[in-house]
Amino acid sequence: MDEEMNTSKLLVEITEENQTRKILEILNECETLEEAKEKIKALRNRKTRSLPEEGGLATAPLAT
């Protein structure tokens, strides 16, 4: 059980790091703040839709 918790915690940390990196990449490539906001909102919506409704881990890739 502890190994599963450690694995789950590690997956959450990696997912958060990947999300942060993607947001930073978007901020660096966009010319305006409005463009960045739109892309980040689209990223957030895409991530939310990939999560299973009943809990558990998403099977969709997190980084593109």
C-alpha positions in Angstrom: 0.0 0.0 0.0 2.8 2.4 0.8 4.5 1.7 -2.5 1.2 2.6 -4.3 0.9 5.8 -2.3 4.5 6.8 -3.1 3.9 6.0 -6.8 0.7 8.1 -6.8 2.4 11.0 -5.0 5.3 10.9 -7.5 2.8 10.9 -10.5 1.0 13.9 -9.0 4.3 15.8 -8.6 5.5 14.9 -12.1 2.1 16.0 -13.5 2.3 19.3 -11.7 5.8 19.9 -13.0 4.8 19.1 -16.5 1.8 21.5 -16.3 4.1 24.2 -15.0 6.6 23.7 -17.8 3.8 23.8 -20.4 2.4 27.0 -19.0 5.9 28.6 -19.0 6.4 27.5 -22.6 3.1 29.1 -23.6 4.0 32.3 -21.8 7.4 32.5 -23.6 5.9 31.8 -27.1 2.9 34.1 -26.9 3.1 37.7 -28.1 0.3 39.1 -25.8 -1.0 38.3 -22.4 -4.5 37.7 -23.9 -3.1 35.1 -26.3 -1.3 33.4 -23.4 -4.5 33.4 -21.3 -6.5 31.8 -24.1 -3.9 29.0 -24.6 -3.6 28.3 -20.9 -7.4 28.2 -20.6 -7.5 25.7 -23.5 -4.8 23.6 -21.9 -6.7 23.5 -18.6 -9.9 22.5 -20.3 -8.1 19.8 -22.3 -6.5 18.4 -19.1 -9.9 18.4 -17.3 -11.6 16.5 -20.0 -8.9 13.8 -20.0 -9.6 12.9 -16.3 -11.8 9.9 -15.6 -15.1 10.8 -13.9 -14.9 8.1 -11.3 -11.4 8.9 -10.0 -8.2 7.1 -10.6 -5.4 8.0 -13.0 -5.9 9.6 -16.4 -4.8 7.5 -19.4 -4.3 10.4 -21.7 -0.8 11.8 -22.1 -0.2 14.9 -20.0 2.5 16.6 -22.1 2.2 17.4 -25.8 
